[in-house]
Amino acid sequence: MSVAANSTHVPDEARTHTEDLGRFVVASPSSYHAASEVARRAVDAGFVVLDEADAWDLAPGGRYVVVRDGSAIAVVVPPDAGPTTPFSVLGTHTDSPGFKLKPQPTGGRDGWWQAGVEVYGGPLLNSWLDRELELAGRLVTRDGAEHLVRTGPFARIPQLAVHLDRSVNDGLTLDRQRHTQPVFGLGEVGDADVLAELAARAELPDGGVLDPAEIAGYDVVVADTQSPRAFGAGRSLWASGRLDNLLSTHAALVALLDADPASMSSVGVVAAFDHEEIGSASRSGAAGPFLADVLGRVSRALGAGGEDRRRALAASVCISSDVGHAVHPNYPERHDPANHPVAGGGPILKINAGQRYATDAHGAALWQAACDAAGVPGQEFVSNNAIPCGSTIGPITATRLGIRVVDVGVPILSMHSARELTAVVDPWYLSRAMAAVLVR
């Protein structure tokens, strides 16, 4: 694939897209908020919300969205869809590396109140130091009701001063238990109560205040509160928390919401999964049954039997989109010497001989055609042989459903940092290429 020339000029459409990405990130401090924001935007665009516990009344020409915990799937059915109509799935994930609130979450010492957290996924721990952080996620009350909650700036993981560790600049080592517990207040530890702070900020339908004694369970993570922003020469760079992987989720959703059902020859799907950062093995992760359940119910609504559904899946494709590594200018030796994805050069096609990415030759050709149709530049990513790569929902989806999967993404720096970096144009490029897949 060709790589676009570097430029500080940013098209207005790209800037508009990435500014909207910023709003999506701000609205999504947790996977539960992200799934809710996907559903909210879909409903605003005319989609119908489906409840998995209900019978579904699906029809050609319909647009639907369903949420399972921190995951969301949106579906657009073409007007002429039938039993063997294939699927074009844009697969992403809603969770990000960081920290999650523990049971018995209130502690502290020496006049400081602290929240008890455990590490979630593989964050760059040092990037979380000395930032204003919020707690965000869901609370479940004794009656089984679920309430989203976010605190806004609330806590901070303070770094030890250089005067007390003169060797810190020679190598910082953080103990995951002792050195990562955030402070959130001052006073006697017995007066602190993290759950009371959360209850006071819970989103209740009547605008009331939740009694902390009613909280029976919670899934709450820590999120950076600094706003996304463009900066640099020509404001061509974009910094934000949770680009991994809200960037892809937003790009896919924009592509689907803008799609004209009449122009689609396949059922368009956005599948945004939770728990990718910890292996996807959950009821709402890519290794779980969520996508298969939804696709099966859509197929049956279109009159498909077992043979018809297998024919539909055989002609289907999943674009598994997650952020990837741009070449780091300070560490070029960590990258493959021949394949150097650059920021601003368009989306990357991810390739791995060990199937850590699911791309094959047919998938590469399909993605090339989509980029060409969208007028988008593209580039390849492959790891340095001495540095094994991570993986994505791609191989999991290919294994579960047997459909062709293509792994793609956007090149970024500082992956798994509390604040990551990309080019303003690349999220827009990715969304345009995804839109071309939906009308393949």
Backbone torsions as a table, in degrees:
resi	resn	phi	psi	omega
1	MET	NA	150.2	178.5
2	SER	-83.2	153.9	179.1
3	VAL	-113.7	130.8	-178.7
4	ALA	-66.2	147.9	176.1
5	ALA	-65.5	141.4	178.5
6	ASN	-66.5	141.3	-178.3
7	SER	-157.2	146.1	174.4
8	THR	-87.2	-3.6	176.8
9	HIS	-76.7	129.0	179.4
10	VAL	-118.5	120.1	177.1
11	PRO	-57.9	148.1	-179.9
12	ASP	-57.8	-38.2	-179.1
13	GLU	-63.7	-38.3	178.9
14	ALA	-66.6	-41.4	-179.8
15	ARG	-65.9	-40.8	177.9
16	THR	-61.9	-43.2	179.6
17	HIS	-61.0	-47.5	-174.2
18	THR	-73.1	-31.7	173.3
19	GLU	-63.2	-37.2	175.9
20	ASP	-69.6	-34.8	172.4
21	LEU	-57.2	-41.9	177.7
22	GLY	-58.7	-41.9	177.8
23	ARG	-65.4	-36.8	178.3
24	PHE	-64.6	-43.0	178.8
25	VAL	-63.3	-45.9	-179.6
26	VAL	-59.9	-36.2	-179.7
27	ALA	-77.1	-7.1	-169.4
28	SER	-128.4	65.6	179.2
29	PRO	-73.0	-15.4	176.7
30	SER	-137.1	167.5	178.1
31	SER	-62.3	-32.5	-179.3
32	TYR	-69.8	-38.9	174.5
33	HIS	-67.2	-38.1	180.0
34	ALA	-63.6	-45.0	178.2
35	ALA	-62.6	-40.1	177.8
36	SER	-64.6	-38.1	-179.9
37	GLU	-70.4	-36.8	173.8
38	VAL	-58.6	-47.8	-179.2
39	ALA	-64.5	-42.0	-179.2
40	ARG	-60.8	-46.2	-179.5
41	ARG	-66.1	-38.0	178.5
42	ALA	-64.3	-44.6	178.9
43	VAL	-61.7	-42.2	178.0
44	ASP	-60.7	-26.3	179.0
45	ALA	-90.4	2.8	176.5
46	GLY	102.3	7.9	178.0
47	PHE	-74.7	154.1	176.9
48	VAL	-100.9	130.9	178.2
49	VAL	-78.3	131.8	177.9
50	LEU	-109.0	142.4	174.0
51	ASP	-106.9	127.4	-176.8
52	GLU	-62.1	-23.8	-179.1
53	ALA	-81.7	-8.3	-179.4
54	ASP	-98.3	161.7	167.5
55	ALA	-72.0	137.8	-177.5
56	TRP	-98.5	130.8	175.7
57	ASP	-106.4	86.6	-176.1
58	LEU	-101.6	149.6	-178.6
59	ALA	-149.9	153.2	173.1
60	PRO	-53.6	139.0	-177.7
61	GLY	88.9	-4.6	-177.6
62	GLY	-85.2	158.3	176.7
63	ARG	-131.6	129.1	-169.1
64	TYR	-139.2	156.8	175.3
65	VAL	-144.0	140.5	-179.8
66	VAL	-137.6	139.2	-179.0
67	VAL	-114.7	133.2	171.6
68	ARG	-125.5	105.3	-178.3
69	ASP	54.7	-119.8	-178.7
70	GLY	-94.3	19.2	179.1
71	SER	-119.5	154.0	177.8
72	ALA	-143.3	141.5	174.9
73	ILE	-126.8	126.8	176.5
74	ALA	-113.8	140.8	-173.2
75	VAL	-133.4	134.9	172.0
76	VAL	-120.8	119.5	-178.1
77	VAL	-101.2	121.0	179.0
78	PRO	-61.1	152.7	-178.5
79	PRO	-60.5	-29.7	-177.6
80	ASP	-102.7	20.4	-178.8
81	ALA	-64.5	145.4	179.0
82	GLY	-139.1	-169.5	-173.0
83	PRO	-58.9	-30.3	-176.7
84	THR	-108.1	12.5	177.8
85	THR	-63.4	127.5	-178.8
86	PRO	-76.7	176.2	178.5
87	PHE	-114.4	142.4	168.5
88	SER	-115.6	106.2	-172.8
89	VAL	-103.3	130.2	170.9
90	LEU	-104.2	105.3	-173.3
91	GLY	-101.6	132.1	-179.3
92	THR	-143.0	-171.4	172.1
93	HIS	-140.1	156.7	-171.8
94	THR	-104.0	-14.4	-176.5
95	ASP	-92.8	161.6	-180.0
96	SER	-138.6	153.7	178.6
97	PRO	-64.9	149.4	178.9
98	GLY	168.5	-126.9	-177.3
99	PHE	-138.9	152.0	179.3
100	LYS	-128.5	142.6	-177.5
101	LEU	-68.6	132.7	-179.8
102	LYS	-84.0	166.8	165.0
103	PRO	-64.1	156.6	-175.7
104	GLN	49.0	61.9	-164.9
105	PRO	-83.7	-3.1	-175.1
106	THR	-101.2	129.1	178.0
107	GLY	-156.2	-159.2	178.1
108	GLY	140.1	179.6	177.8
109	ARG	-169.7	161.3	174.5
110	ASP	53.2	39.2	176.1
111	GLY	85.5	-0.3	178.9
112	TRP	-106.1	134.8	168.7
113	TRP	-87.3	138.4	-179.5
114	GLN	-134.0	148.8	175.0
115	ALA	-99.6	135.2	178.4
116	GLY	-84.7	119.5	-178.6
117	VAL	-129.3	156.3	171.3
118	GLU	-120.4	156.8	-177.2
119	VAL	-72.0	133.7	177.5
120	TYR	-113.1	118.5	179.5
121	GLY	72.1	-147.5	-175.8
122	GLY	-122.7	65.6	-178.5
123	PRO	-72.6	155.3	166.0
124	LEU	-75.6	99.4	-169.3
125	LEU	-58.0	-42.4	-176.0
126	ASN	-63.1	-24.6	-178.3
127	SER	-71.5	-14.0	-178.7
128	TRP	-91.5	-4.8	-178.5
129	LEU	-74.9	144.8	171.4
130	ASP	57.3	42.6	174.6
131	ARG	-125.0	148.3	174.2
132	GLU	-80.1	118.3	-172.1
133	LEU	-114.7	156.7	173.7
134	GLU	-122.5	158.6	170.2
135	LEU	-99.1	135.9	-176.2
136	ALA	-152.2	146.6	177.3
137	GLY	158.9	-136.8	-177.6
138	ARG	-133.1	146.5	172.1
139	LEU	-113.9	138.1	175.5
140	VAL	-116.8	125.8	-176.8
141	THR	-91.9	172.4	-174.5
142	ARG	-60.6	-24.9	178.5
143	ASP	-85.8	4.0	178.7
144	GLY	87.8	-1.6	179.4
145	ALA	-73.1	145.7	-179.9
146	GLU	-111.0	136.6	-179.0
147	HIS	-132.3	125.9	172.3
148	LEU	-70.2	150.0	179.5
149	VAL	-147.6	143.7	170.3
150	ARG	-150.7	142.4	-173.1
151	THR	-95.9	-17.0	-165.4
152	GLY	71.0	-175.2	-178.0
153	PRO	-53.0	122.5	-167.7
154	PHE	-144.4	-32.6	-170.9
155	ALA	-142.1	167.9	-177.9
156	ARG	-156.1	139.0	174.4
157	ILE	-98.5	102.0	-172.5
158	PRO	-81.8	136.6	177.6
159	GLN	-83.6	150.5	176.2
160	LEU	-72.2	134.1	-178.2
161	ALA	-62.3	148.4	-179.1
162	VAL	-60.8	-28.4	179.2
163	HIS	-64.6	-25.3	-178.9
164	LEU	-99.2	-3.1	176.0
165	ASP	-150.4	84.1	-174.4
166	ARG	-67.5	-15.6	-179.2
167	SER	-96.2	7.0	-172.4
168	VAL	-59.3	-36.5	-178.2
169	ASN	-78.5	-4.5	173.4
170	ASP	-92.0	-7.8	179.2
171	GLY	155.6	110.3	-179.5
172	LEU	-90.3	124.7	176.5
173	THR	-120.2	121.1	-178.8
174	LEU	-108.1	127.7	171.7
175	ASP	-78.2	125.6	-172.7
176	ARG	-63.3	-24.2	178.4
177	GLN	-93.4	-54.8	-171.0
178	ARG	-73.4	-31.0	-168.5
179	HIS	-106.3	5.0	-174.6
180	THR	-119.5	10.9	-178.3
181	GLN	-87.4	117.7	-174.7
182	PRO	-74.9	150.0	172.3
183	VAL	-91.8	147.7	179.3
184	PHE	-140.7	5.5	179.3
185	GLY	179.7	178.8	-177.1
186	LEU	-126.7	143.6	175.7
187	GLY	136.5	-169.4	176.5
188	GLU	-68.6	135.5	-176.7
189	VAL	-58.9	-34.0	-179.7
190	GLY	-64.3	-17.2	179.1
191	ASP	-90.0	-8.9	-177.3
192	ALA	-83.5	151.0	177.7
193	ASP	-160.2	99.0	-179.7
194	VAL	-61.3	-42.6	-177.1
195	LEU	-65.5	-34.6	176.5
196	ALA	-65.3	-37.8	177.4
197	GLU	-63.8	-40.4	178.1
198	LEU	-68.0	-44.2	-178.7
199	ALA	-59.5	-37.1	-178.3
200	ALA	-67.2	-18.9	-176.8
201	ARG	-111.8	4.3	-178.6
202	ALA	-64.0	146.9	178.9
203	GLU	-87.9	104.1	178.0
204	LEU	-103.5	141.4	-176.7
205	PRO	-61.0	-28.8	-178.7
206	ASP	-95.3	4.6	179.6
207	GLY	76.9	8.3	-178.6
208	GLY	-79.2	-173.2	-179.8
209	VAL	-112.6	133.5	-177.0
210	LEU	-80.9	136.7	174.3
211	ASP	-77.7	121.5	-178.3
212	PRO	-57.7	-27.9	179.6
213	ALA	-66.1	-17.4	-179.9
214	GLU	-84.9	-9.0	-179.5
215	ILE	-73.8	118.0	-179.3
216	ALA	-105.1	-16.5	179.5
217	GLY	-167.4	159.2	179.3
218	TYR	-156.8	149.1	170.1
219	ASP	-127.0	100.3	-171.8
220	VAL	-130.0	130.2	180.0
221	VAL	-115.2	172.1	176.6
222	VAL	-103.9	136.0	-178.9
223	ALA	-135.0	144.7	174.8
224	ASP	-71.4	142.3	-176.8
225	THR	-103.4	-2.7	179.8
226	GLN	-66.0	135.0	-176.4
227	SER	-70.7	145.4	171.7
228	PRO	-61.7	150.5	178.6
229	ARG	-160.4	151.5	171.1
230	ALA	-88.2	147.8	179.9
231	PHE	-159.0	-178.8	176.8
232	GLY	86.0	-176.6	179.9
233	ALA	-59.3	123.8	-178.2
234	GLY	65.9	15.2	-176.2
235	ARG	47.3	47.2	-175.0
236	SER	-94.7	-6.1	-179.8
237	LEU	-106.4	152.7	-175.4
238	TRP	-134.4	121.7	177.9
239	ALA	-113.6	138.8	-177.8
240	SER	-166.6	153.2	166.5
241	GLY	-77.4	155.8	169.2
242	ARG	63.1	23.4	172.4
243	LEU	-58.3	-32.3	171.7
244	ASP	-90.4	94.8	10.7
245	ASN	-137.3	35.8	176.9
246	LEU	-66.7	-24.3	175.8
247	LEU	-57.1	-49.9	-179.4
248	SER	-70.0	-37.3	179.8
249	THR	-62.3	-44.3	178.5
250	HIS	-65.1	-44.6	-179.8
251	ALA	-59.3	-43.9	179.6
252	ALA	-65.5	-42.5	-178.4
253	LEU	-65.2	-43.2	177.7
254	VAL	-59.1	-44.3	179.9
255	ALA	-60.3	-42.3	-177.5
256	LEU	-72.8	-42.4	-178.4
257	LEU	-65.9	-29.0	179.7
258	ASP	-85.9	-9.6	-174.6
259	ALA	-71.0	142.7	174.3
260	ASP	-91.6	111.7	-177.5
261	PRO	-53.5	-33.3	-177.7
262	ALA	-68.2	-20.0	-179.2
263	SER	-92.7	-0.4	-173.8
264	MET	-99.5	133.9	176.3
265	SER	-101.6	2.4	177.6
266	SER	-136.0	161.9	175.3
267	VAL	-75.6	119.6	-179.5
268	GLY	-84.4	134.2	-175.4
269	VAL	-137.4	133.6	164.0
270	VAL	-108.7	121.6	178.9
271	ALA	-118.4	104.4	-178.4
272	ALA	-106.8	108.0	-171.3
273	PHE	-98.0	151.5	170.3
274	ASP	-89.4	167.4	166.6
275	HIS	69.2	17.2	177.1
276	GLU	-63.3	-36.1	-175.3
277	GLU	-69.5	-13.0	179.4
278	ILE	-121.6	20.3	171.6
279	GLY	109.8	-7.8	173.8
280	SER	72.7	4.6	-175.2
281	ALA	-88.8	81.3	178.1
282	SER	-156.5	172.7	180.0
283	ARG	-67.2	-22.4	179.0
284	SER	-111.7	7.6	177.2
285	GLY	-92.6	169.3	-178.0
286	ALA	-64.5	-24.9	177.3
287	ALA	-81.0	-8.2	177.6
288	GLY	-87.5	-173.2	-172.0
289	PRO	-91.8	4.0	-168.9
290	PHE	-57.8	-53.8	-176.9
291	LEU	-64.9	-43.8	178.7
292	ALA	-60.5	-39.6	178.8
293	ASP	-60.9	-47.9	-176.6
294	VAL	-67.1	-46.8	-179.6
295	LEU	-62.2	-37.4	178.9
296	GLY	-64.2	-41.1	180.0
297	ARG	-70.0	-34.9	175.5
298	VAL	-65.5	-45.5	179.9
299	SER	-59.5	-45.0	-179.8
300	ARG	-63.9	-37.6	178.1
301	ALA	-64.8	-26.1	178.2
302	LEU	-90.1	7.8	175.3
303	GLY	88.8	14.4	-175.9
304	ALA	-80.6	134.9	167.3
305	GLY	-94.9	-170.8	-178.0
306	GLY	-58.3	-45.7	-179.3
307	GLU	-66.7	-42.0	179.3
308	ASP	-61.9	-42.6	-178.3
309	ARG	-65.1	-38.9	178.6
310	ARG	-65.6	-36.8	176.3
311	ARG	-64.8	-39.9	179.1
312	ALA	-64.1	-44.7	-179.7
313	LEU	-66.5	-34.1	179.4
314	ALA	-63.1	-27.5	179.7
315	ALA	-99.1	5.8	-175.1
316	SER	-90.7	167.6	176.9
317	VAL	-145.6	148.0	172.4
318	CYS	-121.6	124.6	170.9
319	ILE	-93.0	105.4	178.7
320	SER	-87.8	111.4	-173.3
321	SER	-114.7	123.1	176.6
322	ASP	-145.7	155.0	-179.8
323	VAL	-65.4	155.8	178.7
324	GLY	-133.7	-178.4	-173.6
325	HIS	-91.9	119.5	164.0
326	ALA	-75.9	154.1	176.6
327	VAL	-63.0	128.7	-179.4
328	HIS	-86.0	121.5	-175.7
329	PRO	-64.3	-21.1	179.1
330	ASN	-92.6	-10.6	-178.5
331	TYR	-138.2	51.4	-175.5
332	PRO	-62.9	-23.7	-178.5
333	GLU	-69.5	-12.8	179.3
334	ARG	-82.1	-3.8	-175.7
335	HIS	-110.4	163.0	174.9
336	ASP	-60.9	135.3	-174.6
337	PRO	-68.4	-21.7	-176.3
338	ALA	-102.9	-19.6	-177.2
339	ASN	-117.8	105.4	-174.9
340	HIS	-121.3	83.8	177.3
341	PRO	-64.4	133.0	-178.0
342	VAL	-115.3	147.3	174.0
343	ALA	-64.0	135.9	-176.9
344	GLY	89.1	-3.7	-178.2
345	GLY	-94.0	8.6	178.7
346	GLY	94.8	173.1	-178.3
347	PRO	-62.8	155.5	179.6
348	ILE	-104.9	144.8	171.0
349	LEU	-97.5	120.4	-175.1
350	LYS	-92.8	129.3	-176.0
351	ILE	-131.8	136.3	178.0
352	ASN	-150.8	128.6	-176.7
353	ALA	-65.3	-26.8	-179.3
354	GLY	-89.9	12.4	178.9
355	GLN	60.6	29.1	167.2
356	ARG	-69.3	-26.3	165.0
357	TYR	-115.3	148.8	-170.5
358	ALA	-94.3	2.8	-177.2
359	THR	-61.5	133.6	169.6
360	ASP	-124.4	-175.4	-174.2
361	ALA	-62.8	-42.2	178.8
362	HIS	-64.5	-41.2	178.0
363	GLY	-64.6	-38.6	177.8
364	ALA	-62.6	-40.4	179.2
365	ALA	-66.6	-39.5	178.2
366	LEU	-62.2	-43.8	-179.0
367	TRP	-68.2	-38.0	176.8
368	GLN	-60.4	-42.5	179.2
369	ALA	-63.7	-39.2	179.3
370	ALA	-65.9	-43.5	178.2
371	CYS	-63.0	-42.4	179.0
372	ASP	-62.7	-44.7	-178.8
373	ALA	-63.7	-32.7	-178.7
374	ALA	-87.6	-6.9	-175.9
375	GLY	68.0	36.4	-174.5
376	VAL	-111.6	133.6	174.4
377	PRO	-72.2	159.4	-179.9
378	GLY	-146.5	166.9	-179.0
379	GLN	-154.9	162.7	-178.8
380	GLU	-104.2	152.1	171.6
381	PHE	-125.5	131.6	169.9
382	VAL	-143.2	146.6	-174.4
383	SER	-78.1	154.6	164.6
384	ASN	-60.2	133.3	-175.9
385	ASN	-58.3	-25.9	-177.5
386	ALA	-86.7	-4.7	-176.7
387	ILE	-130.1	96.7	-176.8
388	PRO	-59.5	146.3	-179.3
389	CYS	-90.1	167.6	172.0
390	GLY	-80.3	-162.7	178.2
391	SER	-139.2	-176.4	-172.7
392	THR	-141.7	-173.2	172.6
393	ILE	-73.5	-9.8	-174.2
394	GLY	-59.3	-59.0	179.1
395	PRO	-60.9	-34.1	178.3
396	ILE	-64.2	-45.0	-179.2
397	THR	-66.5	-41.2	177.6
398	ALA	-61.3	-40.7	-179.3
399	THR	-69.5	-41.7	-177.3
400	ARG	-69.7	-42.4	-170.2
401	LEU	-107.8	-18.1	-178.9
402	GLY	73.5	17.0	179.0
403	ILE	-95.9	160.4	177.4
404	ARG	-68.3	133.9	-179.6
405	VAL	-125.0	137.3	176.3
406	VAL	-119.6	123.9	178.6
407	ASP	-92.7	125.3	-178.2
408	VAL	-137.9	-178.0	176.6
409	GLY	172.0	-166.1	179.1
410	VAL	-122.1	135.2	179.9
411	PRO	-73.9	131.4	179.3
412	ILE	-134.9	165.9	166.9
413	LEU	-108.6	160.1	175.6
414	SER	65.2	35.2	178.8
415	MET	-56.9	137.1	-178.6
416	HIS	72.7	9.3	169.1
417	SER	-77.1	161.3	172.9
418	ALA	-62.9	-20.5	-179.9
419	ARG	-143.7	116.1	-173.1
420	GLU	-105.7	170.9	-170.7
421	LEU	-135.8	133.0	175.3
422	THR	-143.8	179.9	173.7
423	ALA	-90.2	144.1	-178.3
424	VAL	-58.5	-35.3	-173.9
425	VAL	-76.4	-25.8	-169.0
426	ASP	-68.6	-39.6	175.9
427	PRO	-59.7	-37.1	177.2
428	TRP	-66.2	-44.6	175.6
429	TYR	-55.7	-46.7	-178.3
430	LEU	-60.1	-45.6	-178.5
431	SER	-63.3	-39.1	178.5
432	ARG	-64.2	-42.2	177.9
433	ALA	-65.3	-39.0	176.0
434	MET	-61.5	-41.3	179.3
435	ALA	-60.9	-35.7	178.5
436	ALA	-67.9	-33.2	177.2
437	VAL	-63.9	-37.7	-176.6
438	LEU	-66.8	-21.2	-179.9
439	VAL	-113.8	22.4	-178.6
440	ARG	-62.9	NA	NA
